Amino acid sequence: MTTATWRTSSYSGNNGGNCVEAGVARPGRVLVRDTKDRAGAVLSVPAGAWRRFTSALK
């Protein structure tokens, strides 16, 4: 997880800091963590499931 490349949503500054970051550490998996607790728990999900989830939010 320490080698992950993390991204924060462009909307993260608009919600009072209540957001998550998504990262990739290996192909086919997306990592998700709380921006306020970067040393905390990390959720790992299949990339296809992440794409379906984010598409449903749009």
Predicted model as a PDB file, atoms N, CA, C, CB and O in Angstrom, pLDDT in the B-factor column:
MODEL        1                                                                  
ATOM      1  N   MET A   1       0.806  -1.188   0.000  1.00 56.00           N  
ATOM      2  CA  MET A   1       0.000   0.000   0.000  1.00 56.00           C  
ATOM      3  C   MET A   1       0.859   1.265   0.000  1.00 56.00           C  
ATOM      4  CB  MET A   1      -0.923  -0.010   1.189  1.00 56.00           C  
ATOM      5  O   MET A   1       0.416   2.327  -0.438  1.00 56.00           O  
ATOM      6  N   THR A   2       2.070   1.143   0.487  1.00 63.00           N  
ATOM      7  CA  THR A   2       2.921   2.327   0.544  1.00 63.00           C  
ATOM      8  C   THR A   2       3.388   2.754  -0.837  1.00 63.00           C  
ATOM      9  CB  THR A   2       4.119   2.069   1.433  1.00 63.00           C  
ATOM     10  O   THR A   2       3.817   3.893  -1.021  1.00 63.00           O  
ATOM     11  N   THR A   3       3.311   1.855  -1.808  1.00 80.00           N  
ATOM     12  CA  THR A   3       3.730   2.198  -3.165  1.00 80.00           C  
ATOM     13  C   THR A   3       2.561   2.676  -4.018  1.00 80.00           C  
ATOM     14  CB  THR A   3       4.393   1.003  -3.824  1.00 80.00           C  
ATOM     15  O   THR A   3       2.732   2.945  -5.207  1.00 80.00           O  
ATOM     16  N   ALA A   4       1.386   2.782  -3.429  1.00 86.00           N  
ATOM     17  CA  ALA A   4       0.210   3.194  -4.192  1.00 86.00           C  
ATOM     18  C   ALA A   4       0.327   4.641  -4.646  1.00 86.00           C  
ATOM     19  CB  ALA A   4      -1.056   3.010  -3.360  1.00 86.00           C  
ATOM     20  O   ALA A   4       0.914   5.480  -3.964  1.00 86.00           O  
ATOM     21  N   THR A   5      -0.241   4.909  -5.806  1.00 88.00           N  
ATOM     22  CA  THR A   5      -0.392   6.272  -6.300  1.00 88.00           C  
ATOM     23  C   THR A   5      -1.811   6.689  -5.969  1.00 88.00           C  
ATOM     24  CB  THR A   5      -0.093   6.384  -7.849  1.00 88.00           C  
ATOM     25  O   THR A   5      -2.764   6.104  -6.485  1.00 88.00           O  
ATOM     26  N   TRP A   6      -1.968   7.703  -5.106  1.00 91.00           N  
ATOM     27  CA  TRP A   6      -3.273   8.112  -4.603  1.00 91.00           C  
ATOM     28  C   TRP A   6      -3.798   9.338  -5.317  1.00 91.00           C  
ATOM     29  CB  TRP A   6      -3.200   8.379  -3.124  1.00 91.00           C  
ATOM     30  O   TRP A   6      -3.029  10.215  -5.710  1.00 91.00           O  
ATOM     31  N   ARG A   7      -5.131   9.402  -5.489  1.00 89.00           N  
ATOM     32  CA  ARG A   7      -5.825  10.564  -6.076  1.00 89.00           C  
ATOM     33  C   ARG A   7      -6.952  10.970  -5.146  1.00 89.00           C  
ATOM     34  CB  ARG A   7      -6.378  10.243  -7.512  1.00 89.00           C  
ATOM     35  O   ARG A   7      -7.627  10.130  -4.551  1.00 89.00           O  
ATOM     36  N   THR A   8      -7.140  12.268  -5.034  1.00 84.00           N  
ATOM     37  CA  THR A   8      -8.272  12.804  -4.286  1.00 84.00           C  
ATOM     38  C   THR A   8      -9.215  13.455  -5.292  1.00 84.00           C  
ATOM     39  CB  THR A   8      -7.807  13.831  -3.181  1.00 84.00           C  
ATOM     40  O   THR A   8      -8.767  14.086  -6.250  1.00 84.00           O  
ATOM     41  N   SER A   9     -10.488  13.305  -5.081  1.00 73.00           N  
ATOM     42  CA  SER A   9     -11.481  13.875  -5.979  1.00 73.00           C  
ATOM     43  C   SER A   9     -11.328  15.383  -6.092  1.00 73.00           C  
ATOM     44  CB  SER A   9     -12.878  13.528  -5.505  1.00 73.00           C  
ATOM     45  O   SER A   9     -10.937  16.045  -5.130  1.00 73.00           O  
ATOM     46  N   SER A  10     -11.633  15.922  -7.253  1.00 69.00           N  
ATOM     47  CA  SER A  10     -11.599  17.372  -7.444  1.00 69.00           C  
ATOM     48  C   SER A  10     -12.683  18.051  -6.610  1.00 69.00           C  
ATOM     49  CB  SER A  10     -11.775  17.723  -8.934  1.00 69.00           C  
ATOM     50  O   SER A  10     -12.631  19.265  -6.409  1.00 69.00           O  
ATOM     51  N   TYR A  11     -13.656  17.296  -6.125  1.00 64.00           N  
ATOM     52  CA  TYR A  11     -14.717  17.834  -5.282  1.00 64.00           C  
ATOM     53  C   TYR A  11     -14.376  17.778  -3.797  1.00 64.00           C  
ATOM     54  CB  TYR A  11     -15.998  17.084  -5.534  1.00 64.00           C  
ATOM     55  O   TYR A  11     -15.172  18.236  -2.977  1.00 64.00           O  
ATOM     56  N   SER A  12     -13.240  17.243  -3.431  1.00 63.00           N  
ATOM     57  CA  SER A  12     -12.924  17.020  -2.020  1.00 63.00           C  
ATOM     58  C   SER A  12     -12.836  18.297  -1.207  1.00 63.00           C  
ATOM     59  CB  SER A  12     -11.635  16.281  -1.906  1.00 63.00           C  
ATOM     60  O   SER A  12     -13.051  18.260   0.004  1.00 63.00           O  
ATOM     61  N   GLY A  13     -12.529  19.427  -1.830  1.00 62.00           N  
ATOM     62  CA  GLY A  13     -12.460  20.684  -1.094  1.00 62.00           C  
ATOM     63  C   GLY A  13     -13.822  21.284  -0.811  1.00 62.00           C  
ATOM     64  O   GLY A  13     -13.922  22.277  -0.090  1.00 62.00           O  
ATOM     65  N   ASN A  14     -14.875  20.697  -1.366  1.00 62.00           N  
ATOM     66  CA  ASN A  14     -16.214  21.260  -1.245  1.00 62.00           C  
ATOM     67  C   ASN A  14     -17.099  20.563  -0.225  1.00 62.00           C  
ATOM     68  CB  ASN A  14     -16.880  21.224  -2.562  1.00 62.00           C  
ATOM     69  O   ASN A  14     -18.270  20.917  -0.094  1.00 62.00           O  
ATOM     70  N   ASN A  15     -16.578  19.588   0.498  1.00 60.00           N  
ATOM     71  CA  ASN A  15     -17.453  18.829   1.394  1.00 60.00           C  
ATOM     72  C   ASN A  15     -16.963  18.805   2.835  1.00 60.00           C  
ATOM     73  CB  ASN A  15     -17.590  17.421   0.894  1.00 60.00           C  
ATOM     74  O   ASN A  15     -17.286  17.875   3.575  1.00 60.00           O  
ATOM     75  N   GLY A  16     -16.216  19.775   3.238  1.00 63.00           N  
ATOM     76  CA  GLY A  16     -15.771  19.833   4.627  1.00 63.00           C  
ATOM     77  C   GLY A  16     -14.740  18.798   4.995  1.00 63.00           C  
ATOM     78  O   GLY A  16     -14.563  18.501   6.176  1.00 63.00           O  
ATOM     79  N   GLY A  17     -14.049  18.236   4.014  1.00 66.00           N  
ATOM     80  CA  GLY A  17     -13.010  17.256   4.300  1.00 66.00           C  
ATOM     81  C   GLY A  17     -13.493  15.834   4.435  1.00 66.00           C  
ATOM     82  O   GLY A  17     -12.708  14.948   4.771  1.00 66.00           O  
ATOM     83  N   ASN A  18     -14.764  15.591   4.182  1.00 75.00           N  
ATOM     84  CA  ASN A  18     -15.316  14.238   4.273  1.00 75.00           C  
ATOM     85  C   ASN A  18     -15.213  13.562   2.918  1.00 75.00           C  
ATOM     86  CB  ASN A  18     -16.790  14.265   4.759  1.00 75.00           C  
ATOM     87  O   ASN A  18     -16.181  13.515   2.159  1.00 75.00           O  
ATOM     88  N   CYS A  19     -14.038  13.041   2.622  1.00 83.00           N  
ATOM     89  CA  CYS A  19     -13.870  12.398   1.327  1.00 83.00           C  
ATOM     90  C   CYS A  19     -12.907  11.222   1.439  1.00 83.00           C  
ATOM     91  CB  CYS A  19     -13.366  13.406   0.286  1.00 83.00           C  
ATOM     92  O   CYS A  19     -12.304  10.980   2.485  1.00 83.00           O  
ATOM     93  N   VAL A  20     -12.786  10.518   0.354  1.00 86.00           N  
ATOM     94  CA  VAL A  20     -11.874   9.385   0.271  1.00 86.00           C  
ATOM     95  C   VAL A  20     -10.879   9.629  -0.849  1.00 86.00           C  
ATOM     96  CB  VAL A  20     -12.645   8.063   0.043  1.00 86.00           C  
ATOM     97  O   VAL A  20     -11.075  10.488  -1.709  1.00 86.00           O  
ATOM     98  N   GLU A  21      -9.818   8.859  -0.815  1.00 91.00           N  
ATOM     99  CA  GLU A  21      -8.825   8.870  -1.884  1.00 91.00           C  
ATOM    100  C   GLU A  21      -8.829   7.490  -2.521  1.00 91.00           C  
ATOM    101  CB  GLU A  21      -7.396   9.251  -1.348  1.00 91.00           C  
ATOM    102  O   GLU A  21      -9.032   6.480  -1.847  1.00 91.00           O  
ATOM    103  N   ALA A  22      -8.607   7.464  -3.805  1.00 92.00           N  
ATOM    104  CA  ALA A  22      -8.504   6.199  -4.535  1.00 92.00           C  
ATOM    105  C   ALA A  22      -7.071   6.055  -5.020  1.00 92.00           C  
ATOM    106  CB  ALA A  22      -9.517   6.138  -5.734  1.00 92.00           C  
ATOM    107  O   ALA A  22      -6.437   7.026  -5.434  1.00 92.00           O  
ATOM    108  N   GLY A  23      -6.579   4.841  -4.963  1.00 93.00           N  
ATOM    109  CA  GLY A  23      -5.210   4.603  -5.393  1.00 93.00           C  
ATOM    110  C   GLY A  23      -5.067   3.275  -6.103  1.00 93.00           C  
ATOM    111  O   GLY A  23      -5.942   2.412  -6.033  1.00 93.00           O  
ATOM    112  N   VAL A  24      -3.955   3.133  -6.781  1.00 91.00           N  
ATOM    113  CA  VAL A  24      -3.643   1.883  -7.477  1.00 91.00           C  
ATOM    114  C   VAL A  24      -2.260   1.435  -7.028  1.00 91.00           C  
ATOM    115  CB  VAL A  24      -3.706   2.057  -9.041  1.00 91.00           C  
ATOM    116  O   VAL A  24      -1.295   2.195  -7.106  1.00 91.00           O  
ATOM    117  N   ALA A  25      -2.172   0.212  -6.564  1.00 82.00           N  
ATOM    118  CA  ALA A  25      -0.889  -0.348  -6.155  1.00 82.00           C  
ATOM    119  C   ALA A  25      -0.494  -1.509  -7.056  1.00 82.00           C  
ATOM    120  CB  ALA A  25      -0.945  -0.808  -4.696  1.00 82.00           C  
ATOM    121  O   ALA A  25       0.688  -1.815  -7.212  1.00 82.00           O  
ATOM    122  N   ARG A  26      -1.489  -2.144  -7.643  1.00 86.00           N  
ATOM    123  CA  ARG A  26      -1.220  -3.237  -8.587  1.00 86.00           C  
ATOM    124  C   ARG A  26      -2.347  -3.284  -9.593  1.00 86.00           C  
ATOM    125  CB  ARG A  26      -1.071  -4.610  -7.853  1.00 86.00           C  
ATOM    126  O   ARG A  26      -3.462  -2.862  -9.285  1.00 86.00           O  
ATOM    127  N   PRO A  27      -2.091  -3.779 -10.772  1.00 89.00           N  
ATOM    128  CA  PRO A  27      -3.123  -3.806 -11.820  1.00 89.00           C  
ATOM    129  C   PRO A  27      -4.360  -4.596 -11.380  1.00 89.00           C  
ATOM    130  CB  PRO A  27      -2.551  -4.414 -13.109  1.00 89.00           C  
ATOM    131  O   PRO A  27      -4.252  -5.643 -10.741  1.00 89.00           O  
ATOM    132  N   GLY A  28      -5.526  -4.075 -11.734  1.00 92.00           N  
ATOM    133  CA  GLY A  28      -6.764  -4.787 -11.474  1.00 92.00           C  
ATOM    134  C   GLY A  28      -7.388  -4.537 -10.121  1.00 92.00           C  
ATOM    135  O   GLY A  28      -8.462  -5.069  -9.841  1.00 92.00           O  
ATOM    136  N   ARG A  29      -6.757  -3.749  -9.270  1.00 94.00           N  
ATOM    137  CA  ARG A  29      -7.283  -3.460  -7.931  1.00 94.00           C  
ATOM    138  C   ARG A  29      -7.255  -1.961  -7.687  1.00 94.00           C  
ATOM    139  CB  ARG A  29      -6.468  -4.203  -6.839  1.00 94.00           C  
ATOM    140  O   ARG A  29      -6.309  -1.278  -8.079  1.00 94.00           O  
ATOM    141  N   VAL A  30      -8.291  -1.455  -7.040  1.00 94.00           N  
ATOM    142  CA  VAL A  30      -8.347  -0.051  -6.639  1.00 94.00           C  
ATOM    143  C   VAL A  30      -8.381  -0.015  -5.120  1.00 94.00           C  
ATOM    144  CB  VAL A  30      -9.594   0.685  -7.261  1.00 94.00           C  
ATOM    145  O   VAL A  30      -9.138  -0.753  -4.488  1.00 94.00           O  
ATOM    146  N   LEU A  31      -7.567   0.838  -4.546  1.00 95.00           N  
ATOM    147  CA  LEU A  31      -7.511   1.010  -3.103  1.00 95.00           C  
ATOM    148  C   LEU A  31      -8.287   2.261  -2.725  1.00 95.00           C  
ATOM    149  CB  LEU A  31      -6.046   1.096  -2.606  1.00 95.00           C  
ATOM    150  O   LEU A  31      -8.272   3.247  -3.462  1.00 95.00           O  
ATOM    151  N   VAL A  32      -8.961   2.230  -1.590  1.00 93.00           N  
ATOM    152  CA  VAL A  32      -9.740   3.366  -1.120  1.00 93.00           C  
ATOM    153  C   VAL A  32      -9.397   3.593   0.346  1.00 93.00           C  
ATOM    154  CB  VAL A  32     -11.277   3.129  -1.316  1.00 93.00           C  
ATOM    155  O   VAL A  32      -9.357   2.651   1.137  1.00 93.00           O  
ATOM    156  N   ARG A  33      -9.144   4.876   0.705  1.00 92.00           N  
ATOM    157  CA  ARG A  33      -8.851   5.203   2.098  1.00 92.00           C  
ATOM    158  C   ARG A  33      -9.472   6.550   2.460  1.00 92.00           C  
ATOM    159  CB  ARG A  33      -7.324   5.227   2.344  1.00 92.00           C  
ATOM    160  O   ARG A  33      -9.816   7.346   1.586  1.00 92.00           O  
ATOM    161  N   ASP A  34      -9.606   6.786   3.739  1.00 89.00           N  
ATOM    162  CA  ASP A  34     -10.138   8.035   4.275  1.00 89.00           C  
ATOM    163  C   ASP A  34      -9.044   9.097   4.205  1.00 89.00           C  
ATOM    164  CB  ASP A  34     -10.648   7.850   5.744  1.00 89.00           C  
ATOM    165  O   ASP A  34      -7.931   8.884   4.686  1.00 89.00           O  
ATOM    166  N   THR A  35      -9.363  10.229   3.607  1.00 86.00           N  
ATOM    167  CA  THR A  35      -8.379  11.300   3.470  1.00 86.00           C  
ATOM    168  C   THR A  35      -7.896  11.807   4.829  1.00 86.00           C  
ATOM    169  CB  THR A  35      -8.969  12.451   2.669  1.00 86.00           C  
ATOM    170  O   THR A  35      -6.736  12.193   4.972  1.00 86.00           O  
ATOM    171  N   LYS A  36      -8.781  11.806   5.821  1.00 86.00           N  
ATOM    172  CA  LYS A  36      -8.412  12.305   7.154  1.00 86.00           C  
ATOM    173  C   LYS A  36      -7.544  11.318   7.931  1.00 86.00           C  
ATOM    174  CB  LYS A  36      -9.664  12.616   7.956  1.00 86.00           C  
ATOM    175  O   LYS A  36      -6.859  11.717   8.873  1.00 86.00           O  
ATOM    176  N   ASP A  37      -7.559  10.041   7.555  1.00 89.00           N  
ATOM    177  CA  ASP A  37      -6.819   9.008   8.283  1.00 89.00           C  
ATOM    178  C   ASP A  37      -6.025   8.165   7.295  1.00 89.00           C  
ATOM    179  CB  ASP A  37      -7.781   8.114   9.114  1.00 89.00           C  
ATOM    180  O   ASP A  37      -6.314   6.985   7.095  1.00 89.00           O  
ATOM    181  N   ARG A  38      -5.039   8.771   6.693  1.00 87.00           N  
ATOM    182  CA  ARG A  38      -4.271   8.087   5.643  1.00 87.00           C  
ATOM    183  C   ARG A  38      -3.485   6.879   6.147  1.00 87.00           C  
ATOM    184  CB  ARG A  38      -3.319   9.057   5.003  1.00 87.00           C  
ATOM    185  O   ARG A  38      -3.106   6.019   5.352  1.00 87.00           O  
ATOM    186  N   ALA A  39      -3.236   6.802   7.441  1.00 90.00           N  
ATOM    187  CA  ALA A  39      -2.531   5.656   8.004  1.00 90.00           C  
ATOM    188  C   ALA A  39      -3.500   4.567   8.442  1.00 90.00           C  
ATOM    189  CB  ALA A  39      -1.671   6.093   9.181  1.00 90.00           C  
ATOM    190  O   ALA A  39      -3.076   3.511   8.912  1.00 90.00           O  
ATOM    191  N   GLY A  40      -4.796   4.814   8.292  1.00 92.00           N  
ATOM    192  CA  GLY A  40      -5.817   3.865   8.735  1.00 92.00           C  
ATOM    193  C   GLY A  40      -6.078   2.765   7.725  1.00 92.00           C  
ATOM    194  O   GLY A  40      -5.241   2.455   6.876  1.00 92.00           O  
ATOM    195  N   ALA A  41      -7.247   2.194   7.840  1.00 94.00           N  
ATOM    196  CA  ALA A  41      -7.647   1.058   7.012  1.00 94.00           C  
ATOM    197  C   ALA A  41      -7.725   1.430   5.538  1.00 94.00           C  
ATOM    198  CB  ALA A  41      -8.988   0.517   7.478  1.00 94.00           C  
ATOM    199  O   ALA A  41      -8.036   2.567   5.183  1.00 94.00           O  
ATOM    200  N   VAL A  42      -7.436   0.453   4.693  1.00 94.00           N  
ATOM    201  CA  VAL A  42      -7.511   0.616   3.238  1.00 94.00           C  
ATOM    202  C   VAL A  42      -8.390  -0.498   2.687  1.00 94.00           C  
ATOM    203  CB  VAL A  42      -6.081   0.591   2.578  1.00 94.00           C  
ATOM    204  O   VAL A  42      -8.186  -1.672   2.998  1.00 94.00           O  
ATOM    205  N   LEU A  43      -9.353  -0.131   1.881  1.00 94.00           N  
ATOM    206  CA  LEU A  43     -10.243  -1.083   1.226  1.00 94.00           C  
ATOM    207  C   LEU A  43      -9.685  -1.372  -0.163  1.00 94.00           C  
ATOM    208  CB  LEU A  43     -11.710  -0.536   1.145  1.00 94.00           C  
ATOM    209  O   LEU A  43      -9.321  -0.444  -0.885  1.00 94.00           O  
ATOM    210  N   SER A  44      -9.615  -2.637  -0.544  1.00 95.00           N  
ATOM    211  CA  SER A  44      -9.130  -3.038  -1.857  1.00 95.00           C  
ATOM    212  C   SER A  44     -10.281  -3.683  -2.616  1.00 95.00           C  
ATOM    213  CB  SER A  44      -7.916  -4.012  -1.742  1.00 95.00           C  
ATOM    214  O   SER A  44     -10.858  -4.666  -2.151  1.00 95.00           O  
ATOM    215  N   VAL A  45     -10.619  -3.134  -3.786  1.00 95.00           N  
ATOM    216  CA  VAL A  45     -11.732  -3.658  -4.574  1.00 95.00           C  
ATOM    217  C   VAL A  45     -11.288  -3.927  -6.008  1.00 95.00           C  
ATOM    218  CB  VAL A  45     -12.919  -2.676  -4.556  1.00 95.00           C  
ATOM    219  O   VAL A  45     -10.351  -3.289  -6.488  1.00 95.00           O  
ATOM    220  N   PRO A  46     -11.941  -4.857  -6.700  1.00 96.00           N  
ATOM    221  CA  PRO A  46     -11.607  -5.090  -8.094  1.00 96.00           C  
ATOM    222  C   PRO A  46     -11.874  -3.828  -8.922  1.00 96.00           C  
ATOM    223  CB  PRO A  46     -12.411  -6.283  -8.648  1.00 96.00           C  
ATOM    224  O   PRO A  46     -12.849  -3.117  -8.679  1.00 96.00           O  
ATOM    225  N   ALA A  47     -11.016  -3.558  -9.887  1.00 94.00           N  
ATOM    226  CA  ALA A  47     -11.132  -2.349 -10.701  1.00 94.00           C  
ATOM    227  C   ALA A  47     -12.485  -2.267 -11.414  1.00 94.00           C  
ATOM    228  CB  ALA A  47     -10.004  -2.300 -11.726  1.00 94.00           C  
ATOM    229  O   ALA A  47     -13.052  -1.180 -11.524  1.00 94.00           O  
ATOM    230  N   GLY A  48     -13.002  -3.379 -11.891  1.00 95.00           N  
ATOM    231  CA  GLY A  48     -14.304  -3.376 -12.570  1.00 95.00           C  
ATOM    232  C   GLY A  48     -15.429  -2.953 -11.637  1.00 95.00           C  
ATOM    233  O   GLY A  48     -16.324  -2.209 -12.036  1.00 95.00           O  
ATOM    234  N   ALA A  49     -15.384  -3.422 -10.405  1.00 96.00           N  
ATOM    235  CA  ALA A  49     -16.402  -3.036  -9.424  1.00 96.00           C  
ATOM    236  C   ALA A  49     -16.299  -1.545  -9.110  1.00 96.00           C  
ATOM    237  CB  ALA A  49     -16.254  -3.866  -8.131  1.00 96.00           C  
ATOM    238  O   ALA A  49     -17.319  -0.876  -8.945  1.00 96.00           O  
ATOM    239  N   TRP A  50     -15.078  -1.023  -9.027  1.00 92.00           N  
ATOM    240  CA  TRP A  50     -14.885   0.407  -8.771  1.00 92.00           C  
ATOM    241  C   TRP A  50     -15.445   1.237  -9.931  1.00 92.00           C  
ATOM    242  CB  TRP A  50     -13.381   0.724  -8.559  1.00 92.00           C  
ATOM    243  O   TRP A  50     -16.090   2.260  -9.700  1.00 92.00           O  
ATOM    244  N   ARG A  51     -15.205   0.810 -11.168  1.00 93.00           N  
ATOM    245  CA  ARG A  51     -15.738   1.526 -12.329  1.00 93.00           C  
ATOM    246  C   ARG A  51     -17.271   1.548 -12.314  1.00 93.00           C  
ATOM    247  CB  ARG A  51     -15.233   0.880 -13.630  1.00 93.00           C  
ATOM    248  O   ARG A  51     -17.882   2.580 -12.588  1.00 93.00           O  
ATOM    249  N   ARG A  52     -17.879   0.422 -11.997  1.00 95.00           N  
ATOM    250  CA  ARG A  52     -19.346   0.368 -11.939  1.00 95.00           C  
ATOM    251  C   ARG A  52     -19.863   1.276 -10.828  1.00 95.00           C  
ATOM    252  CB  ARG A  52     -19.833  -1.086 -11.714  1.00 95.00           C  
ATOM    253  O   ARG A  52     -20.853   1.982 -11.020  1.00 95.00           O  
ATOM    254  N   PHE A  53     -19.211   1.265  -9.680  1.00 92.00           N  
ATOM    255  CA  PHE A  53     -19.611   2.107  -8.558  1.00 92.00           C  
ATOM    256  C   PHE A  53     -19.536   3.590  -8.915  1.00 92.00           C  
ATOM    257  CB  PHE A  53     -18.733   1.818  -7.344  1.00 92.00           C  
ATOM    258  O   PHE A  53     -20.497   4.331  -8.708  1.00 92.00           O  
ATOM    259  N   THR A  54     -18.404   4.015  -9.448  1.00 88.00           N  
ATOM    260  CA  THR A  54     -18.244   5.439  -9.766  1.00 88.00           C  
ATOM    261  C   THR A  54     -19.150   5.863 -10.922  1.00 88.00           C  
ATOM    262  CB  THR A  54     -16.784   5.742 -10.112  1.00 88.00           C  
ATOM    263  O   THR A  54     -19.604   7.007 -10.956  1.00 88.00           O  
ATOM    264  N   SER A  55     -19.417   4.966 -11.862  1.00 92.00           N  
ATOM    265  CA  SER A  55     -20.345   5.296 -12.953  1.00 92.00           C  
ATOM    266  C   SER A  55     -21.756   5.513 -12.419  1.00 92.00           C  
ATOM    267  CB  SER A  55     -20.349   4.179 -14.015  1.00 92.00           C  
ATOM    268  O   SER A  55     -22.479   6.377 -12.916  1.00 92.00           O  
ATOM    269  N   ALA A  56     -22.149   4.748 -11.425  1.00 93.00           N  
ATOM    270  CA  ALA A  56     -23.481   4.888 -10.834  1.00 93.00           C  
ATOM    271  C   ALA A  56     -23.629   6.211 -10.089  1.00 93.00           C  
ATOM    272  CB  ALA A  56     -23.763   3.725  -9.886  1.00 93.00           C  
ATOM    273  O   ALA A  56     -24.749   6.686  -9.904  1.00 93.00           O  
ATOM    274  N   LEU A  57     -22.532   6.809  -9.663  1.00 82.00           N  
ATOM    275  CA  LEU A  57     -22.585   8.071  -8.936  1.00 82.00           C  
ATOM    276  C   LEU A  57     -22.761   9.283  -9.834  1.00 82.00           C  
ATOM    277  CB  LEU A  57     -21.347   8.235  -8.130  1.00 82.00           C  
ATOM    278  O   LEU A  57     -23.183  10.344  -9.374  1.00 82.00           O  
ATOM    279  N   LYS A  58     -22.444   9.133 -11.092  1.00 72.00           N  
ATOM    280  CA  LYS A  58     -22.491  10.275 -12.023  1.00 72.00           C  
ATOM    281  C   LYS A  58     -23.893  10.625 -12.436  1.00 72.00           C  
ATOM    282  CB  LYS A  58     -21.674   9.984 -13.253  1.00 72.00           C  
ATOM    283  O   LYS A  58     -24.093  11.559 -13.212  1.00 72.00           O  
TER     284      LYS A  58                                                      
ENDMDL                                                                          
END                                                                             
